[in-house]
Amino acid sequence: MSDLLKGQETLDRARSFIYNSARLLDRMRFAYHFENGSRQDVIRGLRPYQNEDGGFGQALEPDMRCPDSQPVTTEMAISLLQEVDGWGSELVPALLAYLKKLTLPGGGLPRATTAVNRYAHAPWWATEADGIPALNPTGKIVGMLLGSPLRERLWDLDWFQAHLDFLWQTLENSRPGDFHDGEQWDVFLAHAPDSARAAKLYAVLDEWLTSPGVIERNPHADGYVQKVLDYAPTPASYAHRFVTKDEVELHLDELQLQQQPDGGWPISWPAVSTASEQEWRGYLTVNRLLTLRAYGRL
């Protein structure tokens, strides 16, 4: 089978899965990216996850079944707004008000609040106390906002500057511990306001990314490991410079082989519930398709 036909078959099977089994939001994302769907439809799909306080909950992050607004869930919402260039949407003003209210006195956002404990959640989201600032998700949230058209209106605000101070101090006194830490470093440094200061931290990030075992090079590795295409989902990804063309091709081959009979992709971690697994699979399937397209496989 030619690569063109194989790519079309992959897309057709994924389309069937998305429309049969994915939540509305991910159906709208698929339509936006692959069927000339509208940005506004994606935003309409995202709107029910926003609470009255402006933050996002309602299991938008499927490993947190908590309906209350959560920082990581709000980070996912911001990522989706970024994905469709939805910065001008009606969701944004209340979202910013939530971030301002949640900002801790010395800067930083909590990783999660104790409200998450009252509902089913992945064990890594269990939270013992409110009010503890965390790199995850502060780094990505601030980084995405710095890279957005909102940067100038946020720049002089005290709460936003407090986040910058927190992030500089945190990064300058640590190194990434895992894939999720690395994401926070990457997104913040990509838009950091002080390039000379960022350059010193990029050296730390680069040393970590090239350390043995950080990027999983084996395309057949099982379990919750982060592989070449997790770190470099597109050729424009920062970590792409640390992998070889042959490694990318091997992982793309394996990624296509991992497509399930129903057309979707599996998750690699224990699901909180049947619903959470299916929601993750819809979200992940769109992401896998975007990666395959970015590398010319679709």
Secondary structure, 3 states (H helix, E strand, C coil): CCHHHHHHHHHHHHHHHHHHHCCHHHHHHHHHHHCCCCHHHHHHHHHHHECCCCCECCCCCCCECCCCCCHHHHHHHHHHHHHCCCCCCCCHHHHHHHHHHHCCCCCCEECCCHHHHHCCECHHHCCCCCCCEEHHHHHHHHHHHHCCCCHHHHHCCHHHHHHHHHHHHHHCCCCCCCHHHHHHHHHHHHCCCCHHHHHHHHHHHHHHHCCCCCCECCCCCCCCCCEHHHHCCCCCCHHHHHCCHHHHHHHHHHHHHCCCCCCCCCCCCCCCCHHHHHHHHHHHHHHHHHHHHHCCCC
